[in-house]
Amino acid sequence: PDTLTSINNLGLLLKKKGDLDGAEPLYREALVGKRETLGDRHPDTLTSINNLGLLLKKKGDLDGAEPLYREALVGKRETLGDRHPDTLTS
């Protein structure tokens, strides 16, 4: 998980620098790793799903972002409940 966090953090840095194309494969790699090691409904995995959705939205890929946003919302509702702050901001 620490390595996956580092991969995600590098993606975040690239995103903040405006290198959206450089950030995307890192976000995807971190998400795949989190799904494999933590499972689809772990809060960290759900955050990565949402982060990739945010990145795709910023790139203008709304069709790619929508299913990720939906998956993150459903997962957060199931895992954290409807009124949890993380669910409400999804």
C-alpha positions as CSV (number, residue, x, y, z in Angstrom):
1,P,0.0,0.0,0.0
2,D,2.9,2.5,0.7
3,T,4.2,2.0,-2.9
4,L,0.7,2.5,-4.2
5,T,0.4,5.7,-2.2
6,S,3.7,6.9,-3.7
7,I,2.5,6.2,-7.2
8,N,-0.8,8.0,-6.6
9,N,1.1,11.0,-5.0
10,L,3.3,11.3,-8.1
11,G,0.2,11.3,-10.2
12,L,-1.3,14.0,-8.0
13,L,1.9,16.1,-8.4
14,L,1.9,15.8,-12.2
15,K,-1.8,16.7,-12.2
16,K,-1.1,19.8,-10.2
17,K,1.7,20.7,-12.6
18,G,-0.8,20.4,-15.4
19,D,0.6,17.2,-16.9
20,L,-2.7,15.4,-17.0
21,D,-1.5,12.9,-19.6
22,G,1.5,12.0,-17.4
23,A,-0.8,11.7,-14.3
24,E,-3.3,9.3,-15.8
25,P,-1.2,6.1,-16.1
26,L,0.0,6.6,-12.6
27,Y,-3.6,7.0,-11.3
28,R,-4.6,3.9,-13.2
29,E,-1.7,1.9,-11.9
30,A,-2.4,2.9,-8.3
31,L,-6.1,2.0,-8.8
32,V,-5.3,-1.4,-10.2
33,G,-2.9,-2.1,-7.3
34,K,-5.4,-1.0,-4.7
35,R,-8.2,-3.1,-6.2
36,E,-5.8,-6.1,-6.1
37,T,-4.5,-5.6,-2.6
38,L,-7.3,-3.8,-0.7
39,G,-10.4,-4.8,-2.7
40,D,-13.0,-2.8,-4.5
41,R,-14.8,-1.5,-1.5
42,H,-11.9,-0.3,0.6
43,P,-12.0,3.4,1.3
44,D,-8.6,4.0,-0.2
45,T,-9.7,2.1,-3.4
46,L,-12.8,4.2,-3.6
47,T,-10.8,7.4,-3.2
48,S,-8.5,6.3,-6.1
49,I,-11.6,5.6,-8.2
50,N,-12.9,9.0,-7.5
51,N,-9.5,10.6,-8.1
52,L,-9.3,9.0,-11.6
53,G,-12.8,10.3,-12.3
54,L,-11.7,13.8,-11.3
55,L,-8.7,13.6,-13.6
56,L,-10.7,12.3,-16.6
57,K,-13.2,15.1,-16.0
58,K,-10.5,17.7,-16.0
59,K,-9.2,16.2,-19.3
60,G,-12.6,16.6,-20.7
61,D,-13.4,12.9,-20.8
62,L,-16.8,13.1,-19.2
63,D,-17.9,9.7,-20.6
64,G,-14.9,8.1,-18.9
65,A,-15.4,10.0,-15.7
66,E,-19.1,9.2,-15.2
67,P,-18.8,5.4,-14.5
68,L,-16.0,6.0,-12.1
69,Y,-18.0,8.6,-10.2
70,R,-20.9,6.3,-10.1
71,E,-18.8,3.4,-8.9
72,A,-17.2,5.5,-6.2
73,L,-20.6,6.8,-5.0
74,V,-22.2,3.3,-4.8
75,G,-19.1,1.9,-3.0
76,K,-19.0,4.7,-0.5
77,R,-22.8,4.4,0.2
78,E,-22.3,0.6,0.8
79,T,-19.2,1.0,2.8
80,L,-19.5,4.2,4.7
81,G,-23.3,5.0,4.6
82,D,-25.3,7.7,2.9
83,R,-24.5,10.4,5.5
84,H,-20.7,10.0,5.8
85,P,-18.8,13.1,4.7
86,D,-16.8,11.2,2.1
87,T,-20.0,9.9,0.6
88,L,-21.6,13.3,0.5
89,T,-18.6,14.8,-1.4
90,S,-18.7,12.0,-4.0
